[in-house]
C-alpha cells in the first residue's frame, strides 16, 4: 500500500539509572504514505526483547493517543519511549491500517536495536 516507516532510536542517559538496571530509550517514528489513497492508523503492536531474552508484547489503539489519517504524500511523526532492564535490546512491530476504501492491512516495522553506548565494547 506504499506505507514507509522510518525509526530513529536514541538512548536517554539523563533518564537512565544503570546502577538500578534501568535504561530508557526513545524512538522517533516517521510514517509516510507513498500510496495513492488515504489510510488511517488503527492499532499498534510491538515485540520488545531485552538483553536477557525476555520478550514483552505491547499493543493497543493508535499511537500516542491518536489514530492519524495519512493522505497520499503525507507523513506523521511521533516520539515514544521504551524502558529496559538491560543496556541493549530490540524492538519490532506492526501497524494495523485501514484504507480509504475500508480494507485493512498490516504494515511491518523492521527490527531495530536499542543500545546504550556503554554496552558497546
C-alpha positions in Angstrom: 0.0 0.0 0.0 3.0 2.3 -0.1 3.5 3.0 3.6 7.1 3.5 4.8 8.1 3.6 8.4 11.4 5.1 9.5 12.6 4.6 13.1 15.3 6.6 14.8 16.1 5.2 18.3 18.1 7.1 21.0 19.5 6.2 24.4 18.5 8.7 27.2 21.3 8.7 29.7 19.8 11.5 31.8 16.7 9.4 32.4 18.5 6.1 32.9 19.9 4.6 36.1 22.4 1.8 35.1 23.1 1.1 38.8 19.5 0.0 39.2 19.3 -1.8 35.8 17.0 0.9 34.4 17.8 2.1 30.8 15.4 4.4 29.0 15.3 4.7 25.2 13.3 6.9 22.9 12.4 6.2 19.4 11.2 8.6 16.8 8.8 7.2 14.2 8.1 8.8 10.8 5.2 7.1 8.8 4.9 8.3 5.2 2.1 7.4 2.8 3.7 6.9 -0.7 0.4 5.3 -1.9 -2.4 6.8 -3.9 -5.2 6.6 -1.3 -5.6 7.9 2.3 -5.1 5.5 5.2 -5.8 5.6 8.9 -3.5 4.0 11.6 -5.9 2.0 13.8 -3.6 -0.1 16.1 0.0 -0.8 17.0 1.7 -4.0 18.1 5.3 -4.1 19.4 7.5 -7.0 20.4 10.3 -5.8 22.7 13.2 -8.1 23.6 15.7 -7.1 26.3 19.3 -8.2 26.5 18.3 -11.2 28.7 15.9 -12.6 26.1 12.8 -11.5 27.9 10.0 -10.7 25.4 7.2 -8.3 26.1 4.3 -7.7 23.7 2.6 -4.2 23.7 -0.5 -3.4 21.6 -3.3 -1.0 21.6 -5.3 1.5 19.7 -3.4 4.1 17.6 -0.2 5.7 18.6 0.3 8.3 21.4 -3.4 8.6 21.8 -4.1 9.3 18.1 -5.3 7.4 15.1 -3.9 9.6 12.4 -5.0 9.8 8.8 -2.3 10.0 6.2 -3.3 11.3 2.8 -1.2 10.5 -0.2 2.3 12.0 0.2 1.7 12.9 3.9 3.8 11.9 6.9 3.0 11.5 10.6 5.8 11.7 13.2 5.8 10.9 16.9 8.2 10.0 19.7 7.7 7.3 22.3 9.8 5.6 24.9 10.9 2.1 25.9 12.4 1.2 29.4 14.6 -1.8 29.5 16.4 -3.6 32.4 19.4 -4.1 30.2 21.6 -1.7 28.2 20.5 -3.2 24.9 17.5 -4.9 23.3 15.5 -4.9 20.1 12.0 -3.9 19.0 9.9 -4.8 16.0 6.3 -4.3 15.3 3.4 -3.6 13.0 0.6 -1.1 12.5 -2.9 -2.1 11.5 -4.1 0.4 8.9 -7.4 0.9 7.1 -7.5 2.3 3.6 -10.0 4.9 2.4 -11.9 2.1 0.7 -12.3 0.3 4.1 -9.8 -2.6 3.6 -7.4 -3.3 6.5 -3.8 -4.3 6.2 -0.7 -4.6 8.4 2.5 -2.5 7.9 5.5 -4.3 9.3 8.1 -2.4 11.2 11.6 -3.9 10.7 13.5 -4.8 13.9 15.7 -2.1 15.3 18.2 -2.1 18.1 18.2 -0.2 21.4 21.8 0.2 22.6 23.3 2.2 25.4 26.8 3.5 24.4 28.3 1.7 27.5 27.0 -1.6 26.1 29.3 -1.4 23.1 32.9 -2.6 23.6 
